[in-house]
Every structure is written in C-alpha cells, then in structure tokens.
C-alpha cells in the first residue's frame, strides 16, 4: 500500500522497476513468434546530424569541470526555445529561471529534496503527490527525500489526469504536501492538460505553498494543436512562475536519449536552492554536451520531421486497431494505452502476447500503484511504445488484435 512505502522499500524488493517485473513475468517463456519489443520508450527516429560534430567542436571542454548551472549559451538557447514554443519571448530569465540537468529524470528526482526540505514542521509526514500511473523517478525522489508518496488515480473517468476537485477537498493532505508531480502529455495515456487544468493545479500549489512539478518531456510529440505549457499559463498570472517548475529534455523531442540533456525552468528562488543541492551531490552536464545541446534546442526542422514520423505510426495504429481495446488516437506522446480488461487484464494480456505472438508490452499495473481501496488504475491496460518503424509497428499490432482470438 502506498502509505507503507519508505526508503527501505527500494532495498527490500517491495519496489521493482516495471521492466524488472516484466522480466520476472516472462522468465523462461519463449516467444511464440519472432519477437517485437514494444516496452521501452526509447526513441529510434533520426537524431540531428550535427550533434557529433558539435561535441567534437567542443571536445577541449572535457578537460574542464563544467558549470553546474550550465553555460550561458545553453541557458540562452533554452530560454529562446521556450520563448518560441510557448509564446514567451523574453519572459524567462536564463540566468535564474533555467537550470540544465542530465535529462529530465535527474531534475525530477533531485527536485524532491528541496521541496520536502522547505515543508518541514507540518502536521504529519510531508507528502509528495503524483499522477497514477506515474514515472518512476517521482516515486524515487519522494522516498529518498523521506516523504510519503500519495498516488492520484488518473482514469478514463477523470480524463486520464488526476481529479483536482477531489484533491482540493482533502485540505489535511494539501497542508502537508511538498510537491505535486503532473505529466502532460501524460505517460502512458497521452492525455494533454488544458490551460484551465494547469491553472487549477497552480492555484492549489500557491494556496498551500507546495511545488507544482510539471513534466513536459513529451511536449513536442502531438497529434493536434501543440500542448499548452505550464510556464505559458503561469506567465499570465501576477505571481509568474512562483511555486512552478517545468521539466523537459532532448530525449523525446530530438531522439537523443543517450545525450542525457534536459532542463528545469520556473520559480527562480526554488531553482537557486535546487542549484545548491545539485552543487553538493549532483553531476554536471559535460561541457561538450552543453555545447551540442544549445545547438539542438535552436533547431526545429528535425522536430517537425519527428512529429511526421509519429503521425505515420499513429495512422498505422488507427488502421490496425480501429476502436478495439478502447483505442483512441492519443493527443500527445508515443504510447498506446490499450484496455485488455475483457481478456483478463494487462498482465494476462502481456503474458499471452509474448507466449503466442512474440510481442512484448508492459502491463499497465506495473506503471501504477495499488491504492488504499485495493484498485490499481493501470491493471486493465498494457502500454505499447511506438518507437519502431511503421512497418514493424503494423506487424506487431496485427498480432495484438488476435490476442483474444
């Protein structure tokens, strides 16, 4: 149960990664057909061709300790990108409102420490709230910081985002909340938070003085209008970015998961504190990586091509799935969230798909936690990552539609 999770849970086997759990589920079971792995959300589209050259161009920087705040050029490039993407030209101070990190995961994890640190003295254990299903770094950060992780179910009934009205009614919980992690576009459901939803979450953060950690790492992969950004919403308020930190990276936007390059942006006072935390215990981003990253944030043609590639994959999914398994083309991200309740739920479907068809997917229950009411919002589902080429995805989905046959 969520209330029993502590730092010891990371050491005693109570918490395992979804991929470790899947390995245990499928251990010793041969695939029924040549395998197609649709588990890992690792982009496989073409990365920008100039990245290697940019790293070589700055290779002398490997001989220097890099600035943990990031270079002026990198912070400036990120601020310029935010300005173009979210109609915020000149609105973000690159000196104090941007802090680069080694991929969004590192930033999301370390941010939990100062968030909990500023919430000491509350009545009860500080809490960190997170959407459920959730990204594992949220939970790791909460436990490492000594907070109670509280899981807010995101289901079909709530639009695959946490119910903020229900949260607002729990004033005792909000009083001891240190941070709320939200993700839009959501992993794995693909739901996109609109401006009103983001504003409501920010209002709660300010009313109860906790941090809203807004994970936007899938913001550049979308089917319709570009997803609204939390900085975009916050900039229209008198308090600007107070109580808000947004996280993003080049992993999904630019097909560079191995570069480990991302940023946090928003509340300047909080980022000053996060900088000091990272200065004590966090790794710097290598200088050549910073140099290359600045160039990548400044270039958009490869991002447009990336979106076209994912659109083609969703066209394949539309044709292969129709309305089976509750499929609806997601608003953002590159995952399918398929309802397998009619065939025994996600875990049974994942096992069957592997044994009979050689398709490897993640059971949705492995991406979520079971709540105090005994239900797991991911249990009916499997997550399918559309990271292969369109032909391979088409072959895999043709196998998936036969899972109940």
JOZI-V828344 format. One record per backbone hydrogen bond with DSSP energy under -1.0 kcal/mol. CO is the residue of the C=O (numbers start at 0). NH is the residue of the N-H. If there is no record, write none. Layout:
# JOZI-V828344
CO,NH  CO,NH
This chain:
# JOZI-V828344
0,3  1,4  5,8  6,9  7,10  7,11  8,14  16,20  17,21  18,22  19,23  20,24  21,25  25,28  35,359  37,384  39,41  47,50  49,53  50,54  51,55  52,56  53,57  55,58  57,60  58,61  59,62  60,63  66,69  70,74  71,75  72,76  73,77  74,78  75,79  76,80  77,81  78,82  79,83  80,84  81,85  82,87  87,90  92,96  96,265  98,263  100,102  100,261  102,106  103,107  104,108  105,109  106,110  108,111  109,112  110,114  111,115  112,116  113,117  115,118  121,123  125,147  126,177  127,149  128,180  129,151  131,153  134,137  135,139  136,140  137,141  138,142  139,143  140,144  141,146  142,145  147,127  149,129  151,131  154,159  155,158  161,163  162,166  163,167  164,168  166,169  168,170  169,173  170,174  172,175  173,176  175,126  177,210  178,128  179,212  180,130  181,214  185,189  189,331  190,185  193,197  194,198  195,199  196,200  197,201  198,202  199,203  200,204  201,205  202,206  203,207  204,209  210,179  211,244  212,181  213,246  214,183  215,218  217,220  220,332  228,232  229,233  230,234  232,235  233,236  236,239  238,241  240,243  242,211  243,266  244,213  245,264  246,215  247,262  249,253  249,255  255,258  260,249  261,100  262,247  263,98  264,245  266,270  267,271  268,272  269,273  270,274  271,275  272,276  273,277  274,278  275,279  276,280  277,281  285,289  286,290  287,291  288,292  289,293  290,294  291,295  292,296  293,297  295,298  299,303  300,304  301,305  302,306  303,307  304,308  305,309  306,310  307,311  308,312  309,313  310,314  311,315  312,316  313,317  314,318  315,319  316,320  317,321  320,323  322,325  323,326  324,338  330,222  333,385  335,383  337,381  339,342  339,344  340,343  344,348  345,349  346,350  347,351  348,352  349,353  350,354  351,355  352,356  352,358  353,31  353,357  357,35  359,37  361,382  362,365  363,366  366,133  370,373  374,370  375,378  377,380  378,345  379,339  380,363  381,337  382,361  383,335  384,386  388,392  389,393  390,394  391,395  392,396  393,397  394,398  395,399  396,400  398,401  399,402  401,404
